[in-house]
Amino acid sequence: MKYTQWSLPLRYIVLGLLVISIGLGLWVIKPVLQPIIIAAFVAYLINPAVNFLTRRTRLSHRWAVIIAFSISVLLLVGAPASMTLFLDELQQVFRDIGVISNELTLWLGEPHTIAGYPLDLGQLAARLDDFRTTFIPTMAENALQLLEQTSMGALWIIVTMVAVYYLLMEWPALHERMILSFPSAYQPETEELYHRVKAVWMNYLRGQLLLMLIVGVVFSLAWTIIGIPGALVLGIIAGFLTLIPDVGPFIAAVLAAAVALLEGSSWIQLPNLGVALIVVAVYLVLIGIKNFWLRPFIMGRSVHMPEALVFIFIILATVIWGILGALLVIPVVSSLMIIFDYLRRRVLNMSPFPEGVSTTPIRQSSPPRVRIGRRREKK
């Protein structure tokens, strides 16, 4: 059957309507985009484990996905138990803070003299007593309410996990369909563009792993020097939580300060509160170095972007989109820059990619499958 080709104006009109429809559709489903984005990012984090299992073992892609996904679910199930232990420790810390605040209030309420001059701290004691009686007893409850408000419901967790499993299982087929959806003359360019964007995300993942390793080692050494019990475990937790910008290191610092407040230091002859204040001061210094220099440097080198731009993008994304935006802004911006450069070169009738080594892997043609069966004998 012979089909009539569309005219050039009609194709442009249909393309414009298609773009508008996609934009309106994304705007309508905006409330459910965040779980899908989280699922895609989680699948992106698990995918290297799937590739490792398929390369180093004889497992099929399906079984590699099942094993990697099952281990991830087990880790996710174990997280609430550890969070419960953390909340118990946090409540104990708040109780200790209340006792220390009560003792400080009593001390401030007593008359004191400095160099023969009377010192009246009664008003400060009254303010501290108001703070102790109104704010501190409700801190644990407020923390629980905040945790409930910022966490996803059970339905969104199920949707996210199903989406993660689907993306892991079907990504090779989705990738092939995406490439084949373009005309055959443009498929090599599309494949090359895909691998260039993929290289950005893989470099970003390596940068994140390097940043987690450095933060874990540095904080382990810092807590060991201060003499906090369990310094190695606290440092490892800080390294893992670095994956969550700002909130992760803050939670790790709260854990370290809680241990210091409860146990003190093994060699520093100060009250536990003084050791906890030292922990907070060290955390502020180290996290400042990490946020203002180390992270922009590593991320910039990973995606070949100036460190100043990395820092600006992270700050703006944190203000506008929160934690998820700060986590994804660098690879997203770098990917958009690659796509924009490709489109710019095509519009200007230049070569689609800069001169250099192609990132598309060389595919070896697989031998044809031969069916082996029994030959029927003629009677």
Long-range contacts (C-beta under 8 A, 24 or more apart in sequence): 32-159, 34-324, 35-152, 35-156, 35-159, 35-160, 35-163, 36-160, 36-163, 37-324, 37-328, 38-160, 38-324, 39-159, 39-160, 39-161, 39-163, 39-164, 39-167, 40-163, 40-167, 41-327, 41-328, 42-72, 42-160, 42-164, 43-163, 43-164, 43-167, 43-168, 43-171, 44-201, 44-205, 45-205, 46-72, 46-164, 46-168, 47-168, 47-171, 48-205, 50-168, 61-169, 61-172, 62-169, 65-165, 65-168, 65-169, 68-168, 69-164, 69-165, 69-168, 72-164, 73-161, 76-161, 83-147, 86-251, 86-255, 87-140, 87-143, 87-144, 89-255, 89-258, 89-259, 89-262, 90-140, 90-143, 90-254, 90-258, 91-140, 92-258, 92-262, 93-257, 93-258, 93-261, 93-262, 94-136, 94-137, 94-139, 94-140, 96-261, 96-262, 96-272, 97-136, 97-261, 98-132, 98-136, 98-137, 100-273, 101-128, 101-131, 101-132, 101-136, 102-132, 104-128, 105-129, 105-132, 188-360, 189-342, 189-352, 191-360, 192-352, 192-353, 192-358, 192-359, 192-360, 193-338, 193-339, 193-342, 193-352, 193-353, 195-359, 195-360, 195-361, 196-338, 196-353, 196-359, 197-335, 197-338, 197-339, 198-359, 199-359, 200-303, 200-331, 200-334, 200-335, 200-338, 201-331, 201-335, 203-302, 203-303, 204-299, 204-302, 204-303, 204-330, 204-331, 204-334, 206-302, 207-298, 207-299, 207-301, 207-302, 207-303, 208-242, 208-243, 210-298, 211-242, 211-290, 211-294, 211-295, 211-298, 211-299, 212-239, 212-240, 212-242, 212-243, 213-239, 214-294, 214-298, 215-239, 215-242, 215-249, 215-290, 216-240, 216-242, 218-286, 219-252, 219-256, 219-286, 222-282, 222-286, 223-256, 223-279, 226-260, 226-265, 226-268, 226-275, 226-278, 226-279, 226-282, 227-265, 227-266, 227-267, 227-268, 227-275, 228-256, 228-259, 228-260, 228-263, 228-265, 228-266, 228-275, 228-279, 229-259, 229-263, 229-266, 230-259, 234-259, 242-290, 243-327, 244-323, 244-327, 245-314, 245-318, 245-323, 245-326, 245-327, 246-291, 246-318, 246-323, 246-326, 247-323, 249-283, 249-287, 249-290, 253-279, 253-280, 253-283, 253-287, 256-283, 257-283, 299-330, 303-330, 303-331, 303-334, 304-334, 305-330, 305-333, 305-334
